[in-house]
Amino acid sequence: APVRLIAAAPRSMRVTSKLFNILHLDPRQLLLTARSVKLIHELFCMLDVEDKGHLDDLAFVGFMLGSTNMTEAEAYKVFDIFDVDSNGSIEFDEFYLIACILIACKDGQQKQFLLHHSR
């Protein structure tokens, strides 16, 4: 799925949310630190306004539109890619991966991230 997100994103996709400025991947594992996981989980819970433990397409697309320069159609395509169990929602584990990819893109580490996690 990480490869498909980057493929689905426009070539000039940028992370625009200032929230991501304070988040970085651990340089050795290219994963979030425990502190960053907590922040991402808090963000997920804020987006999950109905407290169902998942994000529907509207909440997810709103997040992507507010966090990147993606179009609405591109954000829906990313939703479809990461809804791996096809249940019409994004759970935290899927959201976590998306957050890692966005942070990797912001920091110019998308190639390293993909190489490290595609094994």
C-alpha positions in Angstrom: 0.0 0.0 0.0 2.8 2.6 0.6 3.9 2.3 -3.0 0.4 2.8 -4.2 -0.1 6.0 -2.1 2.9 7.6 -3.5 1.8 6.4 -7.0 -1.7 7.9 -6.4 -0.3 11.2 -5.2 0.5 13.9 -7.7 4.1 14.3 -8.5 4.1 17.6 -6.7 2.2 16.4 -3.6 3.2 18.5 -0.6 2.4 18.2 3.0 0.9 21.5 3.9 -0.2 21.1 7.5 2.0 22.7 10.1 1.3 19.9 12.5 3.6 17.7 10.5 6.5 20.2 11.0 7.1 18.8 14.5 6.9 15.1 13.5 9.8 13.1 12.2 10.6 9.5 11.6 13.2 7.7 13.7 16.2 7.7 11.4 17.1 4.1 12.0 13.7 2.4 11.7 11.9 5.1 9.6 8.9 4.8 12.0 7.4 7.2 14.4 8.8 7.7 17.9 6.5 6.8 20.8 5.9 10.5 21.4 4.9 11.0 17.7 2.6 7.9 17.8 0.8 9.5 20.7 0.3 12.7 18.8 -0.9 10.9 15.7 -3.3 8.8 17.8 -4.7 12.0 19.4 -5.2 13.5 15.9 -6.9 10.3 14.8 -9.2 10.5 17.9 -10.1 14.1 17.1 -10.9 13.3 13.5 -13.1 10.3 14.7 -15.8 12.7 15.9 -18.3 9.9 16.4 -15.9 7.9 18.5 -16.3 4.7 16.4 -12.6 3.8 16.3 -12.3 4.5 12.6 -12.6 7.4 10.1 -15.2 7.4 7.3 -14.4 8.7 3.9 -15.5 12.3 4.7 -13.3 12.6 7.8 -10.3 11.1 6.0 -10.7 13.2 2.8 -11.1 16.3 5.0 -7.9 15.4 6.8 -6.0 14.8 3.5 -7.3 18.1 2.0 -6.3 20.0 5.1 -2.9 18.3 5.3 -1.7 18.1 1.7 -2.2 19.8 -1.6 -4.1 16.8 -3.0 -7.3 17.2 -4.9 -10.5 15.7 -3.5 -10.4 13.0 -6.2 -6.8 12.1 -5.3 -7.7 12.0 -1.6 -10.6 9.6 -2.3 -8.3 7.4 -4.3 -5.9 7.3 -1.4 -8.8 6.4 0.9 -9.7 3.5 -1.4 -6.1 2.3 -1.5 -5.7 2.3 2.3 -9.1 0.8 3.1 -7.4 -2.5 2.8 -10.3 -4.5 4.3 -12.8 -2.7 2.1 -15.1 -1.8 5.1 -15.5 1.8 4.1 -13.3 3.2 6.9 -9.7 3.8 7.9 -8.7 2.3 11.2 -5.8 3.6 13.3 -3.2 1.1 11.9 -4.0 2.3 8.4 -3.9 6.0 9.5 -0.6 5.4 11.2 0.9 4.2 7.9 -0.5 7.1 6.0 1.0 9.5 8.6 4.4 7.9 8.3 4.3 8.2 4.5 3.2 11.9 4.8 6.1 12.6 7.2 8.5 10.7 4.9 7.4 12.8 2.0 7.7 16.0 4.0 11.2 15.1 5.0 12.2 13.9 1.5 12.6 10.3 2.8 9.9 8.7 0.7 12.4 6.5 -1.3 14.2 5.3 1.9 10.8 4.7 3.6 9.6 2.6 0.7 12.8 0.6 0.4 12.9 0.0 4.2 9.3 -1.1 4.5 8.8 -3.0 1.3 10.8 -6.0 2.5 
